[in-house]
Structure formats: structure tokens, C-alpha cells
Amino acid sequence: MKLKQFKNAWFYPLPILLIFFSLLIGPSQTIAASDYFLWFMQWIFGMVYFAPEQFQLMQNIVMNVRLPRILLTFMVGAALATAGNGLQALFRNPLVDSYVLGISSGAAFGAALALSLTWLSPNLSAFIFGISAVVLTYLFAYQKHESQASLVMVILSGMIVSGLFLAGLTIIQYLSDPFKLQAIVQWTMGNLHQATWEKVQYACMPILVALIGLYAMRWRLNLMALGAEEAQAIGVNPRREQILLIIFVTLCTSTSVAAAGIISLYGLFMPHIVRMLVGPDHRLTIPANMVLGGSFLLMIDNFSRVLLSFEIPIGIFTMLLGAPFFLLLMKTQRTNWA
């Protein structure tokens, strides 16, 4: 096991290298990436390459524009990927994520409601409605004569719950004034261009608490993946673990939605990529999803920043990547639909 862990540890230094690389790129038309590298050398080692005014301008771009966006993107990517991993372990099926279960739509409705009313906390409102969404999905999918909800019922229930909350989101958009409407529409596309240190601060603690909780549960996820009866026979209380897992997953998702908007299907395909690399053991997949989930979303965000002269919302990229992957999974996993 130790040898396998060592072989799978190659990607753990990746975030440091990627964060540093991300600081050097951006849509700036006047300052090249090589200039930012020289700025870094001047900032660290005191070598003088730029006049004080230009050095101060570059420092403001790096420290107050790019760095908070990079940190927020990494946190959101880690949270969504790890939440998707936890949900797939809970339902014992690779076709489940927070978007399919309606958590994202519920959290989006809650955050949009807070944006329109201004006196509500976006994080708290997103969490409450995210929990409400997953509870409704489970209640709609649960069958008394079955030990657990089938995947078909879960997906159908999630679609219904998502539709209800998206309808509510549309009503909020319809009733909002033009200035709030523009902010809500841009936010629902999954946008990180308005990342600030304030958003990093209020998103950091909830995501950190949820990720620590999921990391602490990583070995119990292996037991829960065997089924409720098997886990109970080993000495694990499945009901308590399910409630804790849903709380941590919803905290990850709702905080991510409140901070960055709807980033669709990322929690669906990223855990699969991680399982291809490290295997199905959740003791390895949970930390790997934190590292690779944050890193991959940061790579997508870098691509969205420099691809065109204008910025493409990151939610569009994840939908373009996630939708074909989801269809492929439905086709290859349809024998397990029961």
C-alpha cells in the first residue's frame, strides 16, 4: 500500500507549479509573461528590472487580480471534485454528482435569492437550499420496498428538483431590476473574473471544513461503497455517515456556487479521471481529487482567460467537457441501471 501511495504521489507538487505558472499568464496586452517572471525575481531577490511605478502596477495585477482568482479557482475545483467523489461513493454509482442531484440548482436559487434581496448571506442561503434540494431528491427517489433508491429514480428526481429550482431562479431573474439581473445572469454561467480577496476569505473556511470532513471520512467511504448492510455489519453507522457526507458535500457545493456560480458537471467527470489514475480506493481518491480537481479547473480557467480577446465563462467549458463524458458514461454503464 505504501509503494502504491508513493507511485500516486507524483501529482501532489503540481498545484505549486501550476499556481506559479498561472500568475505569469493573463489577458494583459502590454506586459508579457516574461516580464512577470522578471517582476517575480525583483520582488523576491531585489534585482531591479522595472521602474517603481511599473513594478507597483505589476504587483497590483499579480497580487490583487490574479492571485485571488487563482486561489478561488483552485478551492472551487477541489471542492466540486471531492464532493462528486463522495456522492458517487454514497450512491455507489459513477453517474451521480451534485448537479444531477439538484444540489447545484438549489444552491444557485439560494444564492440568487440572496443577491436579489441583499440582506441574506449568499453562503447560508445557498447551503440551506442546497440541503433542501438533496433532501427532496432523496424523498422523491426513495421506494419503501427497496433498500435504496435506484439510479434511474435518483436521476429523474434530480431532474425534477433541478427544474423546480431553475424555475424559481428564472422568476428571481424576471423580478429583479436590470442591474441585479445582469449580475445574476453572469454569475449563473460560472464566472471567476470577479474573484476578490473578500470572496476568497468567505469561501475558504466552509470549503476547508468540508474538505477536512471528507478527508476524515475517506476510509469509511470504502465501507459505505459496499452497501448499508455490509457497513453496519462491520460496525459503521450508515445513517450517520450518510448524513455527515451529505452535509459536507452540500457545504462544498453551496459555497462553490455562491462564490463562482454554476460550474456544471465538473463533479461528475473529474472523479472518473482521478480513479483512472489512482484506482478506486477512496483513501487515495479523496486527497487526489482535492489536488487534481483544483489543478485541472485552474488549467481550464487559464485556457478560458487566454483563448480569445474576451473571457469565456468557465461554466461553458466544463459543460462542453462534462456533457459528452456524461453521455458516454450513461452508454457504458446502462447495464447497471436498476
Summary of the structure (lengths in Angstrom):
residues: 338
radius of gyration: 20.9
end to end distance: 34.0
largest distance: 74.5
contacts: 1181
relative contact order: 0.17
helix: 76%
strand: 0%
